Amino acid sequence: MSVLSNNYLEQLNQWCVSHSPLLSLSYQVPLLGEGGTCSLFGELDETPFNLENELHAHELAVLKDVQSVVDWVKEKTQVDWFGVYLARHNTKNEKVLTKLAYFGEPSRAEFPLSEEFSRLSNNVTVALTGQDRVINDVTEYRNNGGEYYTCDPKVQSELCLPIFALQNEQNKNALLASEERKIVGIIDVECFATNCFDDQQKELFSAVCEKLSELLTLP
């Protein structure tokens, strides 16, 4: 980690020690389009996504700390949307990314972790490859042929980063990005303006991933 990222991590650690987050165990989600491949913006499902019904006990146990991280990002940055996703098996034993906590407009709760869905979703691509994804102009990216999963048409730039497991730790849900590195989840960050993610912003969110690595490297 860089000196700047370490400074951000120190600030985040101090925040998490003193902050008391307001925890929400359910959230609204958009209806999904035909085949479940897209979200219908502005059309919400009547049934909220309930984390208590979906998560295992050891996953529920980290939600308060994850929410503290989300609250710090909201306090520290000007981004319009931020979410933390955990790689896991859902109640149907399907491999998915599950959104643990976020701020911003309602969005999809789970993404299938499959090669097929990775062709549509930056979140899934990053989770399967371990490679950062930075798009500073969504319109230009799509005009150049890039596939883009649109949940909110106002989004003009996006940053998606992997959360790697702590070294030498075992996690049965972790995705194998390489022989050395396992992925336990991702963060997704969105802005309604273009060119939002400069080097300083990337350093900040790198520190966020470092903190979440500590929290989400689960048994």
Number of C-alpha atoms within 10 A of each C-alpha: 11 10 9 14 20 16 15 19 22 13 13 20 17 11 15 19 10 9 15 13 17 9 13 14 15 15 17 17 23 22 19 17 11 9 6 10 14 17 20 20 18 14 12 16 13 10 12 14 18 14 20 13 11 15 17 14 9 11 18 15 12 15 20 19 20 23 24 23 25 21 21 19 22 17 10 12 10 10 21 16 21 22 21 23 25 25 27 23 19 16 11 7 8 12 18 22 24 23 23 25 25 24 18 12 15 18 24 17 20 18 20 20 22 15 12 11 16 20 14 17 20 23 26 26 22 23 33 21 16 22 13 15 16 19 19 20 16 24 15 13 15 11 9 9 8 12 15 14 16 16 18 17 10 13 19 20 22 25 22 25 24 29 29 25 25 20 11 9 10 13 17 12 19 22 22 17 17 10 6 8 16 27 27 28 33 27 24 21 22 24 20 17 16 17 15 21 20 10 8 11 15 17 21 20 22 23 23 23 23 19 20 25 21 13 18 27 23 18 11
